[in-house]
Amino acid sequence: MSAVSEVQPATQAQPKQKGEIILSVTGISKQFQVGKRIVHALSDVSFQIKSGIVTGLIGPDGAGKTTLMRLTCGLLIPDSGSIMVLGMNATGEALKVQQSIGYMPQRFGLYEDLSVQENLDLYADLHNLPAEKRPTRYDKLLHMTGLASFTGRLAGRLSGGMKQKLGIACALVSPPPLLILDEPTVGVDPVSRRELWDIVYSQVEEMGMSVLLSTAYLDEAEQCKEVVLMHEGRFLGQDTPEAFSSKLVDRTFVIHSRGNGNKRELLRELSAHHQAVDVIIIGDTLRLVTRESMDSEKVIDTFAINPRKWKIEASKPRFEDSFIDKLQQHKEQSGGTKRGAIMATTVKKKGDNTAILVKDLRREFGDFVAVKDLSFTVGHGEIFGLLGANGAGKTTTFRMLCGLLPATSGTLQVAGHNLRVARAPARAKIGYMAQKFSLYSDLTVLQNLNFFSAAYELRGKRQRTRVQWALDSFELADMQDNDCTDLPLGYKQRLALAAALMHEPEILFLDEPTSGIDPLARREFWSHINTLANAGVTVMVTTHFMEEASYCDNLVIMAQGQVLAAGSPSELTARYRTPEHPEPSMEETFIHLIEEFEKQEEKKG
């Protein structure tokens, strides 16, 4: 539980029998004033959560998930309605509720200037955990999270995955009957995500704990027993993931190239068709969700697909397919329409197809070698993924490629320029979108665009033309006078991408561009990226979201500063294909590679 100003002794609530109602939300509404806007965070939301299971709270950015969780914890007061938690009123008995549940907010709720042990002690104090019970509980939590060797380290100096595990340890310091986790896996690598799920389910099975968990990763929703769907502050439905997916039987397809099909061109054509609910690129294939049930032959006829270029196969529906379908229905009922892709300027092809050349790249920080003899090439118009667990060296590599950090040794060539001797000319040809978007929060949307265009040395008519292009292409015109700090996360992402593209760069660097972004905004973003790549822009991206890794043409997966594997998504996943598991995911492939590397390192001693 996050810190409160006053703590009163409270009787620890006991777990309820499995299947009993542990959380009841009735007619909850809540609004906020953000700048000059009134935001309706929740509107007449009602549902119930059963005990003894993991329930997922699923919804896009701005759906109201965090507001609902904070109301459940008694940290906010609703405008109307009521929430009962473990038989207690979350508003009238807030302190009792806070004493009885575990809560990990976004960014883990840690005190970064305190050590691991001091954070645990603080949370134990807040929950009145008796001193005699603390050593045993601490030992269990530290063993479970792998933090036993780090008790003296400041929380602020932990990696993202370690902060995540400390956050959940603090939430579990006094075993609660209800554990609430607000997007606990955003920004951490797949190995850390899997470890968190192992921790969560161990508590459900061993302690009979109930868990309410929100997530931006829709594959994680399939690990929940039930899911509650929300959008724009409204309740859309509640059921098992399988029940939602089953409604899309005969509506999901995989499209394979027969060798001469342009997947990005087909993506553009299919996305514009009224019968397409969702189209995404996954490796060498496209995944299509149709509005109506049909067979493969009807897909070919309906979408005018050339069967000599493409092979159509029916595919098993995923929860993500059903979620996108439901959101699209809601959007259409609300009068929304599909957004088109941005207008991209075609980049002229070079005689040499190499856009980025990295050979024997090395970066040392004193005695520590962050990047060890790294080598790869990226072609013009290619989307290239740089992946790795936390601490793998990908951020250091990324910063060197952008000319923000000098290499210790090796060859580093970007847009035809050697970054060791010609950083300024190279930087003029690249765009960079930082993980936290690097926008100026006190400036308006228009002021940000004017600033970044001027920073790229655009002046006069050229500057005005590009600013108007950004406002039109990213549908920012209606918000151009809003302060950046008041923008929803999805709009901040649009603005950051627009700012990075003001000078029409040949190469675009994207550092965790969709961390925390909802699925619809993520698809919109990648529609823009595919349009740019189709126009010849080279894109390099780092991401912890393995579905996005499948959107890349080629990948490098790193660990401890070196390359573990390189190739296309299809080539990498093929390594772990078996008769029992014919379609391993990119995430499963990533975890296999990391596990194999760790075993080899253990053998070395």
N, C-alpha and C positions, 0 to 999 in steps of 0.2 A: 504494500500500500504506500502511496506517496505520502510524504510527511504532512502532518496537520499541526496546527498551532497548539492544540491541547489534546491530551490522550487520557481517557478515562478507562479504568478497569472494565473489562467486559467478559462475560462468560463465552468460552469458545463454542461456536455453533457446531453441531455434529452433522456428519454427512447424512443425507436423507436416503431412503430406500431407492434403489435404481428405478427410474421411470416416474417418480414423484415430481411434481412441479417445484422447481427450485428458484425460478425467476419468472415473475409475471409482470408484463408491461401492458398498461391499459390506457389507451387514448392519450398518449404522450405527445405534446407539442412544445416546441422551443424555438424562439427566434432571437437573432442578434442584430445589432447595428454595426456594420463594418464600413467605416468611412461614411459616405452618404447613402449607402445601400442598406436595406433591411433584408437579412438573409433568413429564410425559413428553414432552419436546420432540420427540424422534425415536424411532421404534420399528422396528428391523429394516428400514431403508431401503436399497434397492439399485437402481442404475440406472447407465447409462453415457452420456457426452456425446461427440459426434463433433466433430472439428476442422473449422475453416473455415466454421462456420455460427453463427447466433444461436439460442441455446436459451433458452426462457422457463421460469422456475421459478414456477409458478402455484399459489396456494393462499390460503385465507382467513387472517385474522388468527389467529395461534397455530398455523399449519400446520407451523412449524418451518423456514421458508425462511432466516431470518437465522441461526439456529443452524447449519444445514447449510453456509451460505456461510462462516461463521467457522471451522467445522471444516475446510473445504476450504482455507482460508488458513493453517491451522496455529495459529490464535488460541485454539482450544479443543481439549481432548483428549476423544475419544469414550469412552463407557463400554464399548462393544464395537464390533467391526467395523473396517474400514480404508477409507481414501480414498487413491487414487493420482492424483497430479496431474503431468502431463508425465513420467510414469515415476518420480516420486518419492513417497515415503510422506509424507503431510501431517503425520503426528504425529512420526515419527522424523527427518524432514528439514525441519522447519518453516521454518528460516531460508532454506534453499535455495529452498523453494517461494515464500516471501515475496519473495525477490529476483527470482524468475522470472515472477511474475504481476502484473497490475494489479488493484487492488481499490478500489472506491469504496463505503464503507459508507453506511447511511442518514444523512441530514443532511450528506452529502458529505465528511466526514472532514477538514475544513479547520481551520487554526489562525487563529481570527478576529482575533487581535491582531497578526497578521503581514499584510504587504501581499500583493498578488497575486504579485509577483515573488519575495518571500521564501518564499511557499508553494511555488512552483515550484522554487526553489533547495533547499529542505529536502527535497523528494521526490527531486530529482536526487541529493542527497547520500545519501539512504537507499538509492537504487538504484545507487550508484557510477557514475553517468553521467559519462564523462570530460569535463573542462572544455572541451576543444576541440570537442566535439560539441554542447554546450549551446546556443550562440547560434542555430545552424540549427534545432535541435529546438524551442527556445522560439519562434522566429519562426513556425514552422509551426503550433504549438499555439495561439499567440495570434491568428494570422490565422483559423484554423479555428473558434475559439470567439468571435471578435469582442471579445477582451479587450485588444487591443494598446494602446488608449488609457487603460487602467485599471491599469497595472502598479504604480503607486504607491498605489493605494487599498487600505485595510485590507479584508480579506476579510469582516469582520463588518459592513461598511457596503455590501456589494453586495446587489442584489436577489436574490430566490430563484432566478430564472432564471440570473443571472450566477454565483451560488454553485454552481449545478449544473454550469455549463460549466467553472468553475475546478476543481471536483472531478474531472471527467473528464479535464481537462488534466493534473492532477497524477497521475492513475492511468495516463496514457499517456506520461508524461515519458520513460520508457525503454520503447520499443514492446514490449509483452508478447505472447507467443503466446496467452495466455489473459487475458481481461479479465472481471472479476466485478463486477457492478453490482447493489447491493441497493436496490431500489425507487428508482431515480434520478429519477423524474418526479413523486413525491408532492409536492403543494403548489405546483407551478409551472404556469404557464398553458399553453394548447395550443400557442402559438407556440414557447415554450421546449421543450416536449415534442417537437415536430416537429424542431427544430434538433438536439436530442440524438440522435434517430434518424438524422438525416443524418450526424452525426459517427460514430455507431456503424457504420453501413453503409459509410461511406467507409473506415474502418479494416479492415473485413472484406474489402472488395473490393481495396483497394490493398496491404494488408499480409498478407492471408491470416489475419487474426486470428480467434480463436475467442472467443465472447462467451456468458457465462451471466448472465442478467438476470432479476431478480424484479420483479414489478409488481402493483399493485392495480387497474390499468386493463385490463380484459379485451379492449378493442379493440386494445391494444398486443400482446396475445398473438398476434393474427392477423398481426402483422408478423414473428413468429418463424418460423424454419424448422421447428423442433420445439418441443414444450412437454412439461414434466414436471409432472404434477398431484399435489398433496399436500393432505392434510387431517388435522388433529389429529395431526401427526407421522408419518403413514403415507403411503406411496407408493400413488397411485391409478391411475397409468397414464402412458404416454409414447407420443406419436405426433405427426403433423403436425396443425395446427389444423383443416385441411380434413377429415382423417379423423375427428376427433371430431365435427365439425359434420354430416357426412354421415349419422350415425346418427339424426338427428332429422328426416329428410325426411318430409313429411306430418304433422308434429307442431307446426309453428309457423304462427301466424296473426296478421294485423293486423285490428283491429276498428275501423271508422269509424262515427261518429255520422251519422245521416241528418238531424240538426238538432234533435232533441228528446230526446236521450238524456243522462242524467247519468253522465259517465264515472267519477266517483268512487264512485257508488252501484254501477255495474256492476263496478268493480274489487273492491269489498267482496264482492259476490255470487260472482264468479268465484273469488276467492282462497280462499273457504271450501269450494269444490267439490273433492271427492277426485280428480277427473280433471285438475285444474289443477296443473301442476308449477311454473309461474311466470306471473305477470301483472304487467305494469308499464304505466304511462301514459307515452306518448311524444307530446308535443304534444297534438293533438286526437284521437289514436288510442290504442288499447290493444294491447299485444303479448301474445299468449297462447301458452304452450307446454303441450301436452297430454301426458297420460301414455301414451296410445295413438295409433297412426296413425288419422287420420280425414280426411274431406273437409269442406268448408264446411257442407254440409247437416247432417252428423252433429254438427258443433260446435253448430249452432243447436238441434238436438234434445237433445243431451247436456246442455248448459248452460242449456236453456230460455231462450234469448236471443230477444227480440222482433225479428223481421226488419223490422218497420216502423220501428223505432228505430235498428237497427244493421245494418251491412253487413260481412260476413265475407269476407276474402280470404286465400288461402294465401300464405305468405311464405318466403323463402329462409332456412334456419337459419344462425345466427351461432355463433361459438365460445362466446360468452357463454351462449347457450341450452344448449349441451351441457354446459358447466361447471356451471351451476346444476342441470341435470338429474342430473348425476353426484353433486353434493353432497347433493341431496335424497334420492337413493337411499341414499347412505352414512348419512345422518341417520336414515332410516326403518329401515335394517338395524340401527342402533345403538339403536333403541327411541325415537328422538326423534319429536316431533310438531310440526305447524305451530303457531306462536304466533299468537294472535288480536291484533287491533288494540286499542289502549288505549281505555278508556272516556273519552269526551270530553263535557264539559258544553257544551250548546248556547249560543252567544253570541247575544243578542238583536240583531236587525237594527235599524239606525238608520234614521231617515227619509232622511238623506243617506247615500248608499252609499259615500262616500269615507272610507276608513280612514286613508290617508296622502296628504298633499298637499305636493308640492315644487314651488316656482316661483322661478325665477331664483336658485337657491341658489349661493352663492359662499363659498369658504374660502381665505384667504390666510395664508401663513406668511412674514412679511416681504415680500420681493419675489417670492416664489414663489407662484403661483396653483395650488392643488391641485385645486380644483373650480371650474369656470367656467360660471356661469349655467345650472345644471341644473334641468330641469323634468320632472315626471311625476306621475301619480296612481295610487293602488292602491285597489281596491274591497274591501269587506268580504268575507271568506271566499275571497280570492284568494291564490294562491301566486305571488309576484312575484320574479323573478331579477334580481340586480344583478351584471353580469359585466364583466370587463375583464382585460387583460393586467396583469402586475406593474407597479405604479406608475401605474395608470390613474386612481386617485382613489376607487376604490370603498370601500376601508377607511375613508378620511376621511369619505366620505358616510355610510357605515354608522354610524360613531361619532356623527355629528351627528344622525342619525335616532333613535339610542338615547338622546340627551340627554347623551352623554359628552363632547361637544366643541361649543362654541358656533359658530354660523355667523357669517361676516363680514357677509353681507347676504343678503337674499332671504326668502321665506316658507317655513316648515317647520312643518307641522301634523300631529300624530300623535294618533289616538284623540280627535279633537275639540279638542285643546289645542295652542296655539301654543308651540312649544318655545323660542322666544326670550324668552317672559315667564312660562311655566308649565311648567317642566321637571318638577318634583316630581309634579304630578297626572298628567302624561303617563307618567312612569316607572312609576307605580302600575298602569298598564293594559298594560304591555308585559313580555314575557319575553325574556331575552337569553341565548343559548348561544354562548359564545366559542369561537374556533378551537381553543384548547388545553383547552377545557372548564372552566377556572377552578374546579376542585374543590380541596378541601383534602386533600392527599395523606396527612397524618398523622392525619386523622380517619377513622372508619369510615363505611361507607355510611349507616347510620342517623344518625350524628352530622352528616354532611353534609346530610342531608334536614332534620334538626331545625334546623340552622343557617340554611339558606336559607329555610325556612318562617318562622322567626322574623324574618329580615331583611325578609321581605315582610309583617311585622306580623301573622302568624297566631298565635293563642293558644288555649290550652285545647282544647276538643272539636274545634273547627274545625281546629286544627293537627294533632291526632292523626288525624283523619279523612283529611286530605290526605296525611299521611305514609304511612298504611296504603294509601291509593289508589296512591301511587307504588310501594310495595313490591309490591303485587299486580299492577298494570298492567304493570310493567316486569320482573316476575319477579326481583326483587332480594331477596326475603325470605330465601332460603337464604344470601345473602352479606352480610346487613345488619351483621354483626359483623366483616367483613373490612376491613382498612385500604384506603383508596382506592388507595394506591400499588401494592398487590398485585393489583389488578383487571386482567384482560385489557382491551385497548383497546375492544372492543365493549361491555363492561359499563360502562366509564367513559363511553362515549357515552350509554348508556341513563340512567345516573345524572345526567349533565349535562342531558339533556332533561327528566328528571323534576324536577330542581331548578328549571329555567326555567319549569315549568308549575305549580308549587306553588300560586300565587295565582290560577290560572285566568285568564291574561291574554287580552285581546282581540286583541293583536298579538304575534307571536312573531318575533324576529330570530335568524337562524341564520348564523353566520360560519364558512364552510368546515366544515360540520358532519360531513362524512364523509371528510375527508382521511385517507388511510391505512387506511380501514375496508374490510373485505372485502365481496364482493358480497352475501353472505347478510345480513350486518348492515346493509348499505346498503338492501336491500329492506325489511327489518324496520323500519328507521328511517323510510323513506318511506311505509310503510303507516300508521305513526302520524301522519305529517304530513298525509296525505290524509284520515285520519279527523278530524283537527282542522279542516282546511279545510272539510270537509263539514258540520261543526258550526258553521261561521261564523267560526272563528279566521282572522285574516289572517296570512299568513306571508311574510316577506321573507328571501331567502337569497342569500348570495354563495357561489360555487363555481368551482373550476377544472375540475370534472368535467363535460364537456359533455353527457353523457347525462342528468345531473341537470338541466341547463338545459332539456331537453325535458320534464321533469316539471312545469315552471312553466306557469301560464296566460299570463303575459306577461313580457317581458324588457326590460331596458335594457342595451345594450352600450356601455361607456365606453372612451375612450382619451385620455390626457393631460387628464383632468378634464372632458371634455365627452362628450355623447351622440353615438355613431356611428350607432346604429340602435335602434329600439324597436318592439315588436309581439309577437304570439304566436310561438311556435316555428315553427308552420306558415307564417306570413306571412314570417318572416325566411328560412327555408330555401328558400321558393319563389323568392326573388330569384335563386338560383343553380341553378335547375332547368334542365336541358337534355335533349334527346332522348337523348344519350349517357349522361347521368347524371341519371336522373329522380328519384332520392331522395337528394339531398345531406344529409349529416349536419349536426348542429348544430356539431360541431367544424370541419368544412370551411367552413361558413358563417362562423363566428367568424374563422377564419384569412383568408378572403377579405376580410372587412371590415377587419381590421387591416392587411393588405397594401395595400388600396386607400387607407386613411388614410395609411400611411407614404409611398406614392407621391405623394400630394397634398402632404404636408409637405415632401418633397424638392423638388418643383416650386416651393414657396414660398421655398425657399432657406434 
